[in-house]
Amino acid sequence: MLRSTIKFMLISFILLIGTALAGEKKVPSGTVEINETQFALIIGGSVGGGTLRFKVLL
C-alpha cells in the first residue's frame, strides 16, 4: 500500500513539473458579450443574447 502511494505521488509530481515547464503563456484571443433582460409580473422570464468574437490562431 505504501509503495503504490509513493509511486502515485512521484508520478503526479513529475507530471505537474512537466506541465509547468512545457506550458506556454496563453494570450486571450476572444471576447464574450452577454445581454439579458429579466421580467416578471405573474410569470417571470428572461430575454437576451450574446456574441462571441475570436481570432483563429494557426
C-alpha positions as CSV (number, residue, x, y, z in Angstrom):
1,M,0.0,0.0,0.0
2,L,2.8,2.4,0.9
3,R,4.7,1.6,-2.3
4,S,1.7,2.3,-4.5
5,T,1.1,5.6,-2.7
6,I,4.7,6.7,-3.2
7,K,4.6,5.7,-6.9
8,F,1.4,7.7,-7.3
9,M,2.9,10.8,-5.6
10,L,6.1,10.5,-7.7
11,I,4.2,10.2,-11.0
12,S,1.9,13.1,-10.0
13,F,4.9,15.3,-9.1
14,I,6.7,14.5,-12.4
15,L,3.6,15.3,-14.4
16,L,3.0,18.5,-12.6
17,I,6.6,19.7,-13.1
18,G,6.4,18.7,-16.8
19,T,3.2,20.6,-17.3
20,A,4.6,23.7,-15.6
21,L,7.8,23.6,-17.7
22,A,6.0,22.9,-21.0
23,G,3.2,25.4,-20.6
24,E,3.4,28.5,-22.8
25,K,1.9,31.8,-21.8
26,K,-1.6,31.9,-23.2
27,V,-2.8,35.2,-24.6
28,P,-6.6,35.7,-24.7
29,S,-7.8,35.8,-28.3
30,G,-11.5,36.5,-27.9
31,T,-14.3,38.4,-26.1
32,V,-17.8,37.4,-24.9
33,E,-20.7,39.9,-24.7
34,I,-23.9,38.8,-23.0
35,N,-27.1,40.9,-22.8
36,E,-30.0,39.8,-20.8
37,T,-33.3,41.4,-19.7
38,Q,-35.4,39.8,-16.9
39,F,-39.1,40.5,-16.4
40,A,-41.8,39.3,-14.0
41,L,-45.4,40.0,-13.5
42,I,-47.3,36.9,-12.6
43,I,-45.0,34.7,-14.6
44,G,-41.3,35.6,-15.0
45,G,-38.9,35.1,-17.8
46,S,-35.8,36.5,-19.5
47,V,-34.8,37.5,-22.9
48,G,-31.3,38.0,-24.2
49,G,-28.5,37.0,-26.4
50,G,-24.8,37.1,-26.8
51,T,-21.9,37.5,-29.1
52,L,-18.6,35.6,-29.2
53,R,-15.7,37.1,-31.1
54,F,-12.4,35.3,-31.5
55,K,-9.3,35.1,-33.7
56,V,-8.2,31.8,-35.2
57,L,-4.6,31.2,-34.3
58,L,-2.7,28.9,-36.6
